[in-house]
Structure formats: structure tokens, C-alpha cells
Amino acid sequence: MPRVRAKTVELNQRASHGDAAAALALLEQSMARGHQRIGLLRYWRARCLGAVLEGRHHDYAQRVTARLSEAALTCLAQEAQRRHRG
């Protein structure tokens, strides 16, 4: 498990510096693990960085947003903006 955590930390650092491939890898990780909120944040980051997203990525994000309340979605969008500004 420590290796997986270290890889996630590395990917997060790379994504925070604009690496679209790292952002996409984090999104894939979230999708595989069934993450919802963090997965949506990762989807938005990958999208903002210009990662090549497939239909399944968009479908995943749509499924997650459909499960969230308007208030929860607003909070997540604000968090995404905060993270994007760094």
C-alpha cells in the first residue's frame, strides 16, 4: 500500500504542475476505486489540463454529478476552483 500512496502523491504533484497525463492517471485510479467526489475533482482537473478524455470519463462524471445534491455539487465546484488557483 505505501507504494500506491507514493505513486498517488507523485501523480498529484505532477498534475498540480500541469501534467495532463498525471491528471488522467489519477482520474483512472478514482474510477477504478469507485471514488465519487475526489473522482469528480480529478475529472475536472484532467479536463482543465487538456487531457484526452473518452466517453467513459464523461459518463463517469455525469453519473457522479447525478448522485450529488445541488449544495454538494456547488461545494465541489468551489473546491475545484480553489485547487486550480493553487
Contacts in CASP RR format, 6 or more apart in sequence:
PFRMAT RR
TARGET T0000
AUTHOR 0000-0000-0000
METHOD contacts of the structure
MODEL  1
MPRVRAKTVELNQRASHGDAAAALALLEQSMARGHQRIGLLRYWRARCLG
AVLEGRHHDYAQRVTARLSEAALTCLAQEAQRRHRG
8 26 0 8 1.000
8 29 0 8 1.000
10 22 0 8 1.000
11 22 0 8 1.000
11 23 0 8 1.000
11 25 0 8 1.000
11 26 0 8 1.000
11 29 0 8 1.000
12 22 0 8 1.000
12 26 0 8 1.000
14 21 0 8 1.000
14 22 0 8 1.000
15 22 0 8 1.000
15 23 0 8 1.000
15 26 0 8 1.000
15 45 0 8 1.000
15 46 0 8 1.000
15 49 0 8 1.000
16 86 0 8 1.000
18 49 0 8 1.000
19 49 0 8 1.000
20 46 0 8 1.000
20 49 0 8 1.000
20 50 0 8 1.000
20 51 0 8 1.000
20 52 0 8 1.000
21 51 0 8 1.000
23 42 0 8 1.000
23 45 0 8 1.000
23 46 0 8 1.000
23 49 0 8 1.000
23 51 0 8 1.000
24 46 0 8 1.000
24 51 0 8 1.000
24 52 0 8 1.000
24 53 0 8 1.000
26 42 0 8 1.000
26 45 0 8 1.000
26 46 0 8 1.000
27 39 0 8 1.000
27 42 0 8 1.000
27 43 0 8 1.000
27 45 0 8 1.000
27 46 0 8 1.000
27 51 0 8 1.000
27 57 0 8 1.000
29 42 0 8 1.000
30 38 0 8 1.000
30 39 0 8 1.000
30 42 0 8 1.000
31 39 0 8 1.000
31 56 0 8 1.000
31 57 0 8 1.000
31 60 0 8 1.000
35 42 0 8 1.000
36 64 0 8 1.000
36 67 0 8 1.000
36 68 0 8 1.000
37 64 0 8 1.000
37 68 0 8 1.000
37 72 0 8 1.000
37 76 0 8 1.000
39 60 0 8 1.000
39 64 0 8 1.000
40 61 0 8 1.000
40 64 0 8 1.000
40 65 0 8 1.000
40 68 0 8 1.000
40 76 0 8 1.000
41 76 0 8 1.000
41 79 0 8 1.000
41 80 0 8 1.000
41 83 0 8 1.000
43 53 0 8 1.000
43 57 0 8 1.000
43 60 0 8 1.000
43 61 0 8 1.000
43 64 0 8 1.000
44 61 0 8 1.000
44 80 0 8 1.000
45 80 0 8 1.000
45 83 0 8 1.000
45 84 0 8 1.000
46 53 0 8 1.000
46 57 0 8 1.000
47 53 0 8 1.000
48 84 0 8 1.000
65 73 0 8 1.000
68 76 0 8 1.000
END
